[in-house]
Amino acid sequence: MLLHDLDEDVLGLIVSYLSPIRQDVVNLALACRSFYPITKYPEHISVTCPSAQYLALTNIFIEDPSYGHKMLSLHLRVDAPKCTIRRSTIDAFFQRVPNLRTLRLEADVKPHYTNLLLSPNLSFQNTLQTLHLTDSSLTVQEILNLLSLPKLRHLNLASDRPIHYSPPSTPQSPFLHLQTLRLNSLLPASILASILPRTLQLSSLRWKIALPANTLQTTLSHLSQSLVSLNLSTNRQTWVSHEIPPLDLSAFVCLTHVVASAELFFTPLSPQISRDGFFDLLPYSLKSITIYLPFQISLFYNLSLSHVDKVGRQAFLRGKLDPSLYNFIAQIADQKRERFPNLTKVELLEGVGGNRGPFVEESWVPPRKVREKFEETGTELRVVVRADKVPGRDEGWVHWRGLGQGFRGSVW
Protein backbone atom coordinates (compact mmCIF):
# COMPACT_ATOMS: atom_id res chain seq x y z
CA MET A 1 0.00 0.00 0.00
CA LEU A 2 1.26 3.48 -0.93
CA LEU A 3 1.19 6.54 1.32
CA HIS A 4 -1.47 8.29 -0.76
CA ASP A 5 -3.79 5.30 -0.18
CA LEU A 6 -3.80 5.84 3.60
CA ASP A 7 -6.48 7.82 5.46
CA GLU A 8 -5.62 11.19 7.04
CA ASP A 9 -6.11 9.71 10.51
CA VAL A 10 -3.48 7.05 9.80
CA LEU A 11 -1.08 9.62 8.37
CA GLY A 12 -1.64 11.82 11.41
CA LEU A 13 -0.79 8.88 13.66
CA ILE A 14 2.44 8.27 11.72
CA VAL A 15 3.44 11.93 12.06
CA SER A 16 2.65 11.97 15.79
CA TYR A 17 5.34 9.32 16.30
CA LEU A 18 7.86 11.18 14.14
CA SER A 19 7.82 14.66 15.71
CA PRO A 20 5.65 16.92 17.92
CA ILE A 21 6.99 20.06 16.16
CA ARG A 22 4.65 21.54 13.57
CA GLN A 23 7.47 22.89 11.35
CA ASP A 24 8.79 19.34 11.01
CA VAL A 25 5.38 18.29 9.73
CA VAL A 26 5.38 21.16 7.23
CA ASN A 27 8.83 20.10 5.99
CA LEU A 28 7.61 16.55 5.65
CA ALA A 29 4.64 17.69 3.58
CA LEU A 30 6.99 19.58 1.24
CA ALA A 31 8.85 16.33 0.65
CA CYS A 32 5.76 14.12 0.38
CA ARG A 33 2.47 15.45 -0.95
CA SER A 34 0.45 12.83 0.92
CA PHE A 35 1.12 14.63 4.21
CA TYR A 36 -0.13 18.00 2.93
CA PRO A 37 -3.69 17.69 4.35
CA ILE A 38 -2.30 17.30 7.85
CA THR A 39 -0.56 20.68 7.67
CA LYS A 40 -3.91 22.32 6.94
CA TYR A 41 -5.35 21.17 10.26
CA PRO A 42 -2.81 21.59 13.07
CA GLU A 43 -3.62 19.57 16.16
CA HIS A 44 -2.05 22.17 18.49
CA ILE A 45 -2.36 25.96 18.45
CA SER A 46 -0.99 28.58 20.85
CA VAL A 47 -2.64 32.01 20.69
CA THR A 48 -3.10 35.21 22.72
CA CYS A 49 -6.40 37.04 22.91
CA PRO A 50 -6.65 39.79 21.76
CA SER A 51 -4.17 39.60 18.85
CA ALA A 52 -4.12 39.58 15.07
CA GLN A 53 -3.44 35.85 15.17
CA TYR A 54 -6.51 35.29 17.35
CA LEU A 55 -8.70 37.32 14.97
CA ALA A 56 -7.38 35.39 11.97
CA LEU A 57 -8.02 32.09 13.74
CA THR A 58 -11.66 32.95 14.54
CA ASN A 59 -12.21 33.92 10.89
CA ILE A 60 -10.82 30.55 9.80
CA PHE A 61 -13.19 28.82 12.21
CA ILE A 62 -16.14 30.63 10.63
CA GLU A 63 -15.06 29.85 7.06
CA ASP A 64 -14.08 26.25 7.76
CA PRO A 65 -15.69 24.80 10.93
CA SER A 66 -13.81 21.51 10.46
CA TYR A 67 -10.55 23.38 11.22
CA GLY A 68 -11.49 23.72 14.89
CA HIS A 69 -12.97 20.23 15.04
CA LYS A 70 -9.58 18.69 14.29
CA MET A 71 -7.78 20.72 16.97
CA LEU A 72 -6.78 18.55 19.96
CA SER A 73 -4.54 20.90 21.95
CA LEU A 74 -4.93 24.62 22.69
CA HIS A 75 -2.84 27.15 24.64
CA LEU A 76 -4.95 30.29 25.12
CA ARG A 77 -3.58 33.33 26.93
CA VAL A 78 -6.17 35.99 27.76
CA ASP A 79 -4.43 39.36 28.01
CA ALA A 80 -7.37 41.39 29.28
CA PRO A 81 -5.42 44.43 30.63
CA LYS A 82 -4.99 45.52 27.01
CA CYS A 83 -8.75 45.62 26.59
CA THR A 84 -11.78 44.03 28.22
CA ILE A 85 -12.68 40.74 26.56
CA ARG A 86 -16.27 39.63 26.83
CA ARG A 87 -16.97 36.23 28.27
CA SER A 88 -19.20 35.52 25.27
CA THR A 89 -16.15 35.98 22.99
CA ILE A 90 -14.16 33.28 24.77
CA ASP A 91 -17.23 31.06 25.03
CA ALA A 92 -17.78 31.27 21.24
CA PHE A 93 -14.12 30.38 20.69
CA PHE A 94 -14.42 27.32 22.93
CA GLN A 95 -17.56 26.19 21.09
CA ARG A 96 -15.52 25.95 17.87
CA VAL A 97 -12.99 23.48 19.29
CA PRO A 98 -15.33 20.71 20.47
CA ASN A 99 -12.79 17.87 20.55
CA LEU A 100 -10.00 19.33 22.68
CA ARG A 101 -7.97 16.88 24.73
CA THR A 102 -5.46 19.37 26.18
CA LEU A 103 -6.15 22.96 27.24
CA ARG A 104 -3.75 25.46 28.79
CA LEU A 105 -5.77 28.52 29.80
CA GLU A 106 -3.90 31.50 31.24
CA ALA A 107 -6.72 33.81 32.28
CA ASP A 108 -5.71 35.38 35.58
CA VAL A 109 -7.84 38.44 34.81
CA LYS A 110 -11.31 39.83 35.18
CA PRO A 111 -13.94 38.90 34.14
CA HIS A 112 -13.71 35.37 35.51
CA TYR A 113 -13.44 32.86 32.64
CA THR A 114 -12.97 29.56 34.46
CA ASN A 115 -16.67 28.86 34.90
CA LEU A 116 -17.01 28.90 31.11
CA LEU A 117 -15.27 25.52 31.22
CA LEU A 118 -18.14 24.28 33.35
CA SER A 119 -20.88 25.40 30.97
CA PRO A 120 -23.20 22.42 30.31
CA ASN A 121 -23.23 23.05 26.54
CA LEU A 122 -19.43 22.94 26.12
CA SER A 123 -18.63 19.89 24.00
CA PHE A 124 -14.99 19.37 24.92
CA GLN A 125 -15.98 18.68 28.52
CA ASN A 126 -16.46 15.11 27.31
CA THR A 127 -13.02 14.85 25.65
CA LEU A 128 -10.71 16.99 27.81
CA GLN A 129 -7.94 14.91 29.40
CA THR A 130 -5.35 17.54 30.44
CA LEU A 131 -6.08 21.00 31.86
CA HIS A 132 -3.54 23.67 32.89
CA LEU A 133 -5.36 26.62 34.41
CA THR A 134 -4.05 29.93 35.79
CA ASP A 135 -6.76 31.84 37.63
CA SER A 136 -6.55 33.63 41.00
CA SER A 137 -10.34 33.74 41.33
CA LEU A 138 -10.74 29.98 41.69
CA THR A 139 -13.19 28.68 44.28
CA VAL A 140 -13.28 25.30 45.97
CA GLN A 141 -16.53 24.41 44.23
CA GLU A 142 -15.03 25.22 40.81
CA ILE A 143 -12.00 23.01 41.53
CA LEU A 144 -14.28 20.12 42.48
CA ASN A 145 -16.43 20.63 39.40
CA LEU A 146 -13.37 20.66 37.14
CA LEU A 147 -12.17 17.43 38.71
CA SER A 148 -15.54 15.90 37.85
CA LEU A 149 -15.03 16.28 34.08
CA PRO A 150 -15.58 12.74 32.79
CA LYS A 151 -12.26 12.16 30.96
CA LEU A 152 -9.92 14.43 32.96
CA ARG A 153 -6.60 12.74 33.80
CA HIS A 154 -4.21 15.61 34.52
CA LEU A 155 -5.06 18.87 36.30
CA ASN A 156 -2.60 21.70 36.95
CA LEU A 157 -3.96 24.73 38.83
CA ALA A 158 -2.12 27.97 39.58
CA SER A 159 -3.40 30.87 41.68
CA ASP A 160 -1.57 33.90 43.08
CA ARG A 161 -3.69 33.95 46.20
CA PRO A 162 -4.47 31.28 48.81
CA ILE A 163 -7.67 29.35 48.24
CA HIS A 164 -9.67 29.05 51.43
CA TYR A 165 -11.84 26.10 52.31
CA SER A 166 -15.59 26.22 51.96
CA PRO A 167 -17.81 23.13 52.08
CA PRO A 168 -18.87 21.94 48.60
CA SER A 169 -22.45 22.86 47.76
CA THR A 170 -23.15 19.75 45.69
CA PRO A 171 -22.28 16.08 46.27
CA GLN A 172 -19.20 14.93 44.38
CA SER A 173 -18.87 11.68 42.48
CA PRO A 174 -15.52 9.81 42.30
CA PHE A 175 -12.84 11.32 40.10
CA LEU A 176 -12.45 8.12 38.11
CA HIS A 177 -9.60 8.93 35.73
CA LEU A 178 -7.53 11.53 37.59
CA GLN A 179 -3.84 10.58 37.55
CA THR A 180 -1.95 13.87 38.07
CA LEU A 181 -2.89 16.77 40.35
CA ARG A 182 -0.67 19.86 40.62
CA LEU A 183 -1.86 22.62 42.91
CA ASN A 184 0.46 25.61 42.54
CA SER A 185 -1.36 27.74 45.07
CA LEU A 186 -1.66 27.60 48.84
CA LEU A 187 -4.40 25.16 49.78
CA PRO A 188 -5.27 23.94 53.28
CA ALA A 189 -5.44 20.22 53.93
CA SER A 190 -9.23 20.52 54.33
CA ILE A 191 -9.59 21.11 50.59
CA LEU A 192 -7.47 18.09 49.74
CA ALA A 193 -9.55 16.10 52.21
CA SER A 194 -12.52 16.78 49.92
CA ILE A 195 -10.60 15.59 46.85
CA LEU A 196 -8.23 12.74 47.64
CA PRO A 197 -10.76 10.21 49.02
CA ARG A 198 -12.54 10.38 45.65
CA THR A 199 -9.47 9.69 43.53
CA LEU A 200 -8.99 6.09 42.50
CA GLN A 201 -5.90 6.28 40.28
CA LEU A 202 -3.98 9.39 41.39
CA SER A 203 -0.28 8.67 40.91
CA SER A 204 1.28 12.16 41.03
CA LEU A 205 0.55 14.98 43.51
CA ARG A 206 2.16 18.40 43.75
CA TRP A 207 0.80 20.61 46.50
CA LYS A 208 1.67 23.91 48.19
CA ILE A 209 0.49 23.29 51.71
CA ALA A 210 -1.15 26.06 53.70
CA LEU A 211 0.16 25.71 57.27
CA PRO A 212 -0.61 24.52 59.82
CA ALA A 213 -1.22 21.08 58.32
CA ASN A 214 -2.39 19.11 61.35
CA THR A 215 -4.38 16.65 59.22
CA LEU A 216 -1.72 16.14 56.53
CA GLN A 217 -0.99 12.51 57.40
CA THR A 218 -4.65 11.54 57.36
CA THR A 219 -5.32 13.45 54.15
CA LEU A 220 -2.48 11.80 52.23
CA SER A 221 -3.25 8.33 53.56
CA HIS A 222 -6.00 7.97 50.93
CA LEU A 223 -3.23 7.72 48.30
CA SER A 224 -1.12 5.05 50.01
CA GLN A 225 -1.96 2.44 47.35
CA SER A 226 -1.62 4.56 44.20
CA LEU A 227 0.79 7.49 44.68
CA VAL A 228 4.07 7.28 42.71
CA SER A 229 5.36 10.88 42.82
CA LEU A 230 4.88 13.37 45.69
CA ASN A 231 5.96 17.03 45.79
CA LEU A 232 5.06 19.02 48.93
CA SER A 233 6.07 22.64 49.47
CA THR A 234 5.42 24.95 52.41
CA ASN A 235 6.25 27.97 50.22
CA ARG A 236 8.43 29.85 52.76
CA GLN A 237 5.76 29.74 55.48
CA THR A 238 6.90 29.40 59.09
CA TRP A 239 5.53 26.47 61.03
CA VAL A 240 5.30 27.86 64.55
CA SER A 241 4.47 24.59 66.29
CA HIS A 242 6.56 21.44 65.87
CA GLU A 243 4.42 19.27 68.12
CA ILE A 244 2.86 17.54 65.09
CA PRO A 245 4.46 14.15 64.35
CA PRO A 246 6.67 14.00 61.25
CA LEU A 247 5.13 12.91 57.98
CA ASP A 248 5.33 9.12 57.70
CA LEU A 249 5.44 7.76 54.13
CA SER A 250 6.43 4.20 54.99
CA ALA A 251 2.96 2.80 54.16
CA PHE A 252 2.94 4.16 50.58
CA VAL A 253 3.51 1.00 48.57
CA CYS A 254 4.13 2.58 45.12
CA LEU A 255 5.84 5.85 46.05
CA THR A 256 9.15 6.22 44.18
CA HIS A 257 9.91 9.98 44.01
CA VAL A 258 9.59 12.45 46.90
CA VAL A 259 10.33 16.19 46.92
CA ALA A 260 9.36 17.96 50.13
CA SER A 261 10.02 20.76 52.59
CA ALA A 262 12.05 19.73 55.63
CA GLU A 263 9.43 21.11 58.00
CA LEU A 264 7.30 18.05 57.27
CA PHE A 265 10.00 15.77 58.73
CA PHE A 266 12.39 17.76 60.94
CA THR A 267 12.28 20.29 63.76
CA PRO A 268 14.82 23.16 63.96
CA LEU A 269 18.34 22.03 64.85
CA SER A 270 18.64 21.26 68.55
CA PRO A 271 21.00 19.07 70.61
CA GLN A 272 17.97 17.81 72.52
CA ILE A 273 16.22 16.41 69.42
CA SER A 274 17.80 13.62 67.38
CA ARG A 275 17.03 13.07 63.69
CA ASP A 276 18.11 9.44 63.86
CA GLY A 277 15.57 7.04 62.42
CA PHE A 278 14.53 9.35 59.56
CA PHE A 279 14.78 6.31 57.28
CA ASP A 280 11.82 4.76 59.13
CA LEU A 281 9.58 7.41 57.52
CA LEU A 282 10.51 6.40 53.97
CA PRO A 283 8.72 3.87 51.73
CA TYR A 284 10.24 0.58 50.52
CA SER A 285 9.60 1.56 46.87
CA LEU A 286 11.59 4.84 47.11
CA LYS A 287 13.97 5.69 44.24
CA SER A 288 14.80 9.35 44.92
CA ILE A 289 14.21 11.90 47.66
CA THR A 290 14.92 15.63 47.74
CA ILE A 291 14.44 17.62 50.95
CA TYR A 292 14.54 21.44 50.87
CA LEU A 293 15.45 23.12 54.15
CA PRO A 294 14.04 26.63 54.76
CA PHE A 295 15.88 29.23 56.85
CA GLN A 296 14.52 28.07 60.18
CA ILE A 297 15.82 24.53 59.70
CA SER A 298 19.52 23.72 59.25
CA LEU A 299 21.50 20.51 58.86
CA PHE A 300 24.74 21.05 60.80
CA TYR A 301 24.86 24.60 62.20
CA ASN A 302 22.38 27.45 62.62
CA LEU A 303 22.81 30.38 60.27
CA SER A 304 20.30 33.23 59.99
CA LEU A 305 20.25 36.97 59.38
CA SER A 306 20.64 37.64 63.10
CA HIS A 307 22.80 34.74 64.26
CA VAL A 308 25.73 32.68 63.04
CA ASP A 309 26.85 29.55 64.87
CA LYS A 310 30.57 30.23 64.38
CA VAL A 311 31.64 27.11 66.27
CA GLY A 312 29.44 24.89 64.13
CA ARG A 313 30.54 26.66 60.97
CA GLN A 314 34.22 26.15 61.77
CA ALA A 315 33.62 22.47 62.55
CA PHE A 316 31.96 22.13 59.12
CA LEU A 317 34.89 23.81 57.33
CA ARG A 318 37.45 21.63 59.11
CA GLY A 319 35.53 18.42 58.55
CA LYS A 320 35.12 17.96 62.32
CA LEU A 321 31.32 17.82 62.63
CA ASP A 322 29.80 15.87 65.49
CA PRO A 323 28.76 12.50 63.94
CA SER A 324 25.38 12.78 65.67
CA LEU A 325 24.53 15.61 63.25
CA TYR A 326 24.85 13.48 60.12
CA ASN A 327 24.13 10.01 61.49
CA PHE A 328 20.56 10.15 60.13
CA ILE A 329 22.03 10.57 56.64
CA ALA A 330 24.46 7.66 57.01
CA GLN A 331 21.60 5.47 58.25
CA ILE A 332 19.90 5.78 54.85
CA ALA A 333 22.85 4.03 53.20
CA ASP A 334 23.09 1.50 56.04
CA GLN A 335 19.44 0.54 55.61
CA LYS A 336 19.21 0.68 51.81
CA ARG A 337 19.48 -3.02 50.96
CA GLU A 338 16.76 -4.05 53.40
CA ARG A 339 14.51 -0.98 53.49
CA PHE A 340 14.61 0.64 50.00
CA PRO A 341 16.71 -1.39 47.55
CA ASN A 342 15.76 0.79 44.54
CA LEU A 343 17.03 4.07 46.03
CA THR A 344 19.42 5.91 43.68
CA LYS A 345 19.48 9.55 44.86
CA VAL A 346 19.33 11.47 48.15
CA GLU A 347 19.43 15.28 48.23
CA LEU A 348 19.33 17.62 51.23
CA LEU A 349 19.40 21.26 50.10
CA GLU A 350 19.39 24.35 52.33
CA GLY A 351 17.77 27.39 50.69
CA VAL A 352 19.59 30.72 50.52
CA GLY A 353 16.84 33.14 49.52
CA GLY A 354 17.55 33.43 45.80
CA ASN A 355 20.43 34.97 43.87
CA ARG A 356 20.27 38.27 45.76
CA GLY A 357 19.89 36.69 49.17
CA PRO A 358 22.37 37.11 52.03
CA PHE A 359 23.89 33.63 51.72
CA VAL A 360 25.60 31.36 49.24
CA GLU A 361 25.50 27.58 48.95
CA GLU A 362 28.33 25.19 49.68
CA SER A 363 28.40 21.47 49.28
CA TRP A 364 29.14 19.17 52.20
CA VAL A 365 31.95 16.69 51.63
CA PRO A 366 30.99 13.76 53.87
CA PRO A 367 33.53 11.81 55.92
CA ARG A 368 35.16 8.97 54.00
CA LYS A 369 33.14 6.24 55.72
CA VAL A 370 29.85 7.94 54.86
CA ARG A 371 30.95 8.48 51.25
CA GLU A 372 31.94 4.85 50.92
CA LYS A 373 28.60 3.65 52.28
CA PHE A 374 26.71 5.54 49.59
CA GLU A 375 29.16 4.53 46.85
CA GLU A 376 28.93 0.86 47.80
CA THR A 377 25.14 0.94 47.56
CA GLY A 378 25.12 2.86 44.27
CA THR A 379 23.29 5.85 45.77
CA GLU A 380 24.07 9.45 44.83
CA LEU A 381 24.31 11.76 47.87
CA ARG A 382 24.12 15.52 47.48
CA VAL A 383 24.09 17.86 50.49
CA VAL A 384 24.17 21.67 50.17
CA VAL A 385 24.34 24.08 53.13
CA ARG A 386 24.05 27.84 53.65
CA ALA A 387 27.15 29.98 54.15
CA ASP A 388 27.89 33.70 54.50
CA LYS A 389 28.68 35.41 51.24
CA VAL A 390 32.38 35.87 50.66
CA PRO A 391 33.49 39.14 49.00
CA GLY A 392 34.40 38.64 45.38
CA ARG A 393 32.22 35.59 44.80
CA ASP A 394 29.67 35.73 42.01
CA GLU A 395 26.12 36.46 43.20
CA GLY A 396 24.31 33.25 44.02
CA TRP A 397 27.07 30.95 42.77
CA VAL A 398 29.81 29.03 44.53
CA HIS A 399 32.07 26.19 43.54
CA TRP A 400 31.35 22.96 45.33
CA ARG A 401 34.34 21.99 47.39
CA GLY A 402 35.96 18.97 45.80
CA LEU A 403 33.58 18.93 42.80
CA GLY A 404 34.34 22.16 40.94
CA GLN A 405 30.76 22.64 39.71
CA GLY A 406 28.31 25.51 40.15
CA PHE A 407 24.91 25.23 41.77
CA ARG A 408 22.05 27.67 42.06
CA GLY A 409 19.19 26.69 44.35
CA SER A 410 15.51 27.46 44.62
CA VAL A 411 13.58 28.84 47.57
CA TRP A 412 11.09 26.57 49.31
C-alpha positions in Angstrom: 0.0 0.0 0.0 1.3 3.5 -0.9 1.2 6.5 1.3 -1.5 8.3 -0.8 -3.8 5.3 -0.2 -3.8 5.8 3.6 -6.5 7.8 5.5 -5.6 11.2 7.0 -6.1 9.7 10.5 -3.5 7.0 9.8 -1.1 9.6 8.4 -1.6 11.8 11.4 -0.8 8.9 13.7 2.4 8.3 11.7 3.4 11.9 12.1 2.7 12.0 15.8 5.3 9.3 16.3 7.9 11.2 14.1 7.8 14.7 15.7 5.7 16.9 17.9 7.0 20.1 16.2 4.7 21.5 13.6 7.5 22.9 11.4 8.8 19.3 11.0 5.4 18.3 9.7 5.4 21.2 7.2 8.8 20.1 6.0 7.6 16.5 5.6 4.6 17.7 3.6 7.0 19.6 1.2 8.9 16.3 0.6 5.8 14.1 0.4 2.5 15.5 -0.9 0.4 12.8 0.9 1.1 14.6 4.2 -0.1 18.0 2.9 -3.7 17.7 4.3 -2.3 17.3 7.9 -0.6 20.7 7.7 -3.9 22.3 6.9 -5.3 21.2 10.3 -2.8 21.6 13.1 -3.6 19.6 16.2 -2.0 22.2 18.5 -2.4 26.0 18.5 -1.0 28.6 20.9 -2.6 32.0 20.7 -3.1 35.2 22.7 -6.4 37.0 22.9 -6.6 39.8 21.8 -4.2 39.6 18.9 -4.1 39.6 15.1 -3.4 35.8 15.2 -6.5 35.3 17.4 -8.7 37.3 15.0 -7.4 35.4 12.0 -8.0 32.1 13.7 -11.7 33.0 14.5 -12.2 33.9 10.9 -10.8 30.5 9.8 -13.2 28.8 12.2 -16.1 30.6 10.6 -15.1 29.9 7.1 -14.1 26.3 7.8 -15.7 24.8 10.9 -13.8 21.5 10.5 -10.6 23.4 11.2 -11.5 23.7 14.9 -13.0 20.2 15.0 -9.6 18.7 14.3 -7.8 20.7 17.0 -6.8 18.6 20.0 -4.5 20.9 22.0 -4.9 24.6 22.7 -2.8 27.1 24.6 -4.9 30.3 25.1 -3.6 33.3 26.9 -6.2 36.0 27.8 -4.4 39.4 28.0 -7.4 41.4 29.3 -5.4 44.4 30.6 -5.0 45.5 27.0 -8.8 45.6 26.6 -11.8 44.0 28.2 -12.7 40.7 26.6 -16.3 39.6 26.8 -17.0 36.2 28.3 -19.2 35.5 25.3 -16.2 36.0 23.0 -14.2 33.3 24.8 -17.2 31.1 25.0 -17.8 31.3 21.2 -14.1 30.4 20.7 -14.4 27.3 22.9 -17.6 26.2 21.1 -15.5 26.0 17.9 -13.0 23.5 19.3 -15.3 20.7 20.5 -12.8 17.9 20.5 -10.0 19.3 22.7 -8.0 16.9 24.7 -5.5 19.4 26.2 -6.1 23.0 27.2 -3.8 25.5 28.8 -5.8 28.5 29.8 -3.9 31.5 31.2 -6.7 33.8 32.3 -5.7 35.4 35.6 -7.8 38.4 34.8 -11.3 39.8 35.2 -13.9 38.9 34.1 -13.7 35.4 35.5 -13.4 32.9 32.6 -13.0 29.6 34.5 -16.7 28.9 34.9 -17.0 28.9 31.1 -15.3 25.5 31.2 -18.1 24.3 33.3 -20.9 25.4 31.0 -23.2 22.4 30.3 -23.2 23.0 26.5 -19.4 22.9 26.1 -18.6 19.9 24.0 -15.0 19.4 24.9 -16.0 18.7 28.5 -16.5 15.1 27.3 -13.0 14.9 25.6 -10.7 17.0 27.8 -7.9 14.9 29.4 -5.4 17.5 30.4 -6.1 21.0 31.9 -3.5 23.7 32.9 -5.4 26.6 34.4 -4.1 29.9 35.8 -6.8 31.8 37.6 -6.6 33.6 41.0 -10.3 33.7 41.3 -10.7 30.0 41.7 -13.2 28.7 44.3 -13.3 25.3 46.0 -16.5 24.4 44.2 -15.0 25.2 40.8 -12.0 23.0 41.5 -14.3 20.1 42.5 -16.4 20.6 39.4 -13.4 20.7 37.1 -12.2 17.4 38.7 -15.5 15.9 37.8 -15.0 16.3 34.1 -15.6 12.7 32.8 -12.3 12.2 31.0 -9.9 14.4 33.0 -6.6 12.7 33.8 -4.2 15.6 34.5 -5.1 18.9 36.3 -2.6 21.7 37.0 -4.0 24.7 38.8 -2.1 28.0 39.6 -3.4 30.9 41.7 -1.6 33.9 43.1 -3.7 34.0 46.2 -4.5 31.3 48.8 -7.7 29.3 48.2 -9.7 29.0 51.4 -11.8 26.1 52.3 -15.6 26.2 52.0 -17.8 23.1 52.1 -18.9 21.9 48.6 -22.4 22.9 47.8 -23.2 19.7 45.7 -22.3 16.1 46.3 -19.2 14.9 44.4 -18.9 11.7 42.5 -15.5 9.8 42.3 -12.8 11.3 40.1 -12.5 8.1 38.1 -9.6 8.9 35.7 -7.5 11.5 37.6 -3.8 10.6 37.5 -2.0 13.9 38.1 -2.9 16.8 40.3 -0.7 19.9 40.6 -1.9 22.6 42.9 0.5 25.6 42.5 -1.4 27.7 45.1 -1.7 27.6 48.8 -4.4 25.2 49.8 -5.3 23.9 53.3 -5.4 20.2 53.9 -9.2 20.5 54.3 -9.6 21.1 50.6 -7.5 18.1 49.7 -9.5 16.1 52.2 -12.5 16.8 49.9 -10.6 15.6 46.9 -8.2 12.7 47.6 -10.8 10.2 49.0 -12.5 10.4 45.6 -9.5 9.7 43.5 -9.0 6.1 42.5 -5.9 6.3 40.3 -4.0 9.4 41.4 -0.3 8.7 40.9 1.3 12.2 41.0 0.5 15.0 43.5 2.2 18.4 43.7 0.8 20.6 46.5 1.7 23.9 48.2 0.5 23.3 51.7 -1.1 26.1 53.7 0.2 25.7 57.3 -0.6 24.5 59.8 -1.2 21.1 58.3 -2.4 19.1 61.4 -4.4 16.6 59.2 -1.7 16.1 56.5 -1.0 12.5 57.4 -4.7 11.5 57.4 -5.3 13.5 54.1 -2.5 11.8 52.2 -3.3 8.3 53.6 -6.0 8.0 50.9 -3.2 7.7 48.3 -1.1 5.0 50.0 -2.0 2.4 47.4 -1.6 4.6 44.2 0.8 7.5 44.7 4.1 7.3 42.7 5.4 10.9 42.8 4.9 13.4 45.7 6.0 17.0 45.8 5.1 19.0 48.9 6.1 22.6 49.5 5.4 24.9 52.4 6.2 28.0 50.2 8.4 29.8 52.8 5.8 29.7 55.5 6.9 29.4 59.1 5.5 26.5 61.0 5.3 27.9 64.5 4.5 24.6 66.3 6.6 21.4 65.9 4.4 19.3 68.1 2.9 17.5 65.1 4.5 14.1 64.4 6.7 14.0 61.2 5.1 12.9 58.0 5.3 9.1 57.7 5.4 7.8 54.1 6.4 4.2 55.0 3.0 2.8 54.2 2.9 4.2 50.6 3.5 1.0 48.6 4.1 2.6 45.1 5.8 5.9 46.1 9.2 6.2 44.2 9.9 10.0 44.0 9.6 12.4 46.9 10.3 16.2 46.9 9.4 18.0 50.1 10.0 20.8 52.6 12.1 19.7 55.6 9.4 21.1 58.0 7.3 18.1 57.3 10.0 15.8 58.7 12.4 17.8 60.9 12.3 20.3 63.8 14.8 23.2 64.0 18.3 22.0 64.8 18.6 21.3 68.5 21.0 19.1 70.6 18.0 17.8 72.5 16.2 16.4 69.4 17.8 13.6 67.4 17.0 13.1 63.7 18.1 9.4 63.9 15.6 7.0 62.4 14.5 9.3 59.6 14.8 6.3 57.3 11.8 4.8 59.1 9.6 7.4 57.5 10.5 6.4 54.0 8.7 3.9 51.7 10.2 0.6 50.5 9.6 1.6 46.9 11.6 4.8 47.1 14.0 5.7 44.2 14.8 9.3 44.9 14.2 11.9 47.7 14.9 15.6 47.7 14.4 17.6 50.9 14.5 21.4 50.9 15.5 23.1 54.2 14.0 26.6 54.8 15.9 29.2 56.8 14.5 28.1 60.2 15.8 24.5 59.7 19.5 23.7 59.2 21.5 20.5 58.9 24.7 21.0 60.8 24.9 24.6 62.2 22.4 27.5 62.6 22.8 30.4 60.3 20.3 33.2 60.0 20.3 37.0 59.4 20.6 37.6 63.1 22.8 34.7 64.3 25.7 32.7 63.0 26.9 29.5 64.9 30.6 30.2 64.4 31.6 27.1 66.3 29.4 24.9 64.1 30.5 26.7 61.0 34.2 26.2 61.8 33.6 22.5 62.5 32.0 22.1 59.1 34.9 23.8 57.3 37.4 21.6 59.1 35.5 18.4 58.6 35.1 18.0 62.3 31.3 17.8 62.6 29.8 15.9 65.5 28.8 12.5 63.9 25.4 12.8 65.7 24.5 15.6 63.3 24.8 13.5 60.1 24.1 10.0 61.5 20.6 10.1 60.1 22.0 10.6 56.6 24.5 7.7 57.0 21.6 5.5 58.3 19.9 5.8 54.9 22.9 4.0 53.2 23.1 1.5 56.0 19.4 0.5 55.6 19.2 0.7 51.8 19.5 -3.0 51.0 16.8 -4.1 53.4 14.5 -1.0 53.5 14.6 0.6 50.0 16.7 -1.4 47.5 15.8 0.8 44.5 17.0 4.1 46.0 19.4 5.9 43.7 19.5 9.6 44.9 19.3 11.5 48.2 19.4 15.3 48.2 19.3 17.6 51.2 19.4 21.3 50.1 19.4 24.3 52.3 17.8 27.4 50.7 19.6 30.7 50.5 16.8 33.1 49.5 17.6 33.4 45.8 20.4 35.0 43.9 20.3 38.3 45.8 19.9 36.7 49.2 22.4 37.1 52.0 23.9 33.6 51.7 25.6 31.4 49.2 25.5 27.6 49.0 28.3 25.2 49.7 28.4 21.5 49.3 29.1 19.2 52.2 31.9 16.7 51.6 31.0 13.8 53.9 33.5 11.8 55.9 35.2 9.0 54.0 33.1 6.2 55.7 29.9 7.9 54.9 30.9 8.5 51.2 31.9 4.8 50.9 28.6 3.6 52.3 26.7 5.5 49.6 29.2 4.5 46.8 28.9 0.9 47.8 25.1 0.9 47.6 25.1 2.9 44.3 23.3 5.8 45.8 24.1 9.5 44.8 24.3 11.8 47.9 24.1 15.5 47.5 24.1 17.9 50.5 24.2 21.7 50.2 24.3 24.1 53.1 24.0 27.8 53.6 27.1 30.0 54.2 27.9 33.7 54.5 28.7 35.4 51.2 32.4 35.9 50.7 33.5 39.1 49.0 34.4 38.6 45.4 32.2 35.6 44.8 29.7 35.7 42.0 26.1 36.5 43.2 24.3 33.3 44.0 27.1 30.9 42.8 29.8 29.0 44.5 32.1 26.2 43.5 31.4 23.0 45.3 34.3 22.0 47.4 36.0 19.0 45.8 33.6 18.9 42.8 34.3 22.2 40.9 30.8 22.6 39.7 28.3 25.5 40.2 24.9 25.2 41.8 22.0 27.7 42.1 19.2 26.7 44.4 15.5 27.5 44.6 13.6 28.8 47.6 11.1 26.6 49.3 
